[in-house]
Amino acid sequence: MSMLMNVARVIDMNTSSTSLKMMQTLYACTIASRLKNSRSKDEVREIATRDVPAWMTFFYLASVIEKVVGYCLDNATESTKKGFSLLKGEKEGRTLLKMLNPFNNEFKVRSFDDIKALKNIANPQNYKDLMRNKCGVYVTGLLASIAVLGILIPKINVAITRKKVLAEQQKKKAAAASTTNASNLNKTA
């Protein structure tokens, strides 16, 4: 019972919107159900190449892209070097490698609300640069996710399906050719 209570507490939806952990769990269960109820190995392959990367994109890729772009913009913007940073967390110890780790919660990109809360204490140039950088980070993360979900994953699925269909067609042609050759040999004998 305590394990079930721990799971419930981790994915608790005690807010007006669905929690991230609840969405991760629901989507993972949906993928598992689709895999379990698939009718063929082709459907399993398609679900695995479509839904699993989509799950990872939804929950990890955008945040990694945002952290990396935020890290780069922080290093390129003079006012964020001297003032508040776009990334929460200590400035010392930040590396690009740490930003690439999707499970590293040490550094997170500030939200628009976090930046708005800094308006009265940040210098005006730092505030302006933070808002501009946050917009760039947000749009980049969004576009990266759209590109993966709307372009890359469908292209991969089409390429895999095309390769499989061509292989099956070649097998059928080879089988037909061997049948034709066998019947020609029988006629000549």
QUIWO-V687260 format. One record per pair of residues at least 6 apart in sequence whose ideal C-beta (glycine too) atoms are under 7 Angstrom apart, sorted by the first residue. I is the first residue (numbers start at 0). J is the second residue. D is the distance in Angstrom with one decimal. If there is no record, write none. Layout:
i j d
I J D
I J D
This chain:
i j d
9 20 5.8
10 18 6.7
10 20 4.7
10 21 4.8
10 24 5.2
11 18 6.8
12 18 5.5
12 21 5.1
23 58 5.5
26 54 5.5
26 57 7.0
27 54 6.5
30 46 6.9
30 50 4.5
30 51 6.5
30 54 6.2
33 46 4.9
33 50 6.5
34 43 6.0
34 46 5.6
37 43 4.7
37 46 6.0
44 159 6.9
45 156 6.1
48 155 5.9
48 156 5.5
48 159 6.2
49 152 5.8
49 156 5.8
52 152 5.5
53 148 5.8
53 152 6.3
56 144 5.5
56 147 4.8
56 148 5.7
59 101 3.9
60 143 6.5
60 144 6.1
60 147 6.3
61 140 4.1
61 143 6.5
61 144 4.8
62 101 6.7
63 99 6.2
63 101 5.1
64 139 6.0
64 140 4.8
64 143 4.5
65 108 4.8
65 136 4.8
65 140 4.2
66 86 7.0
66 98 4.3
66 106 6.1
66 108 6.1
67 95 6.8
67 98 4.8
67 99 6.5
68 135 6.7
68 136 4.9
68 139 4.8
69 85 4.5
69 86 5.2
69 108 4.7
69 132 6.9
69 136 4.9
70 86 6.5
70 93 6.4
70 95 6.3
70 98 4.7
72 85 6.2
72 132 4.3
72 135 6.4
72 136 6.8
73 79 4.8
73 84 5.2
73 85 5.2
73 86 6.1
76 128 5.0
76 132 6.3
78 124 4.7
78 125 4.3
78 128 4.6
79 85 6.1
79 125 6.6
79 128 5.8
79 129 6.7
79 132 6.9
82 121 5.8
82 122 6.0
82 125 3.4
83 117 5.5
83 121 5.2
83 125 5.7
83 129 6.2
84 90 6.1
85 108 6.1
85 109 5.8
85 129 5.9
85 132 5.0
85 133 6.3
85 136 6.8
86 93 6.9
86 106 4.8
86 107 6.9
86 108 6.0
87 106 6.6
87 107 4.9
87 109 5.9
88 105 5.3
88 106 4.3
93 106 6.3
97 103 5.5
97 105 6.9
97 106 6.6
98 106 6.7
108 136 5.7
109 133 6.7
111 133 6.1
114 129 4.9
114 130 5.8
114 133 5.7
117 126 6.4
117 129 6.9
118 126 5.5
121 129 6.9
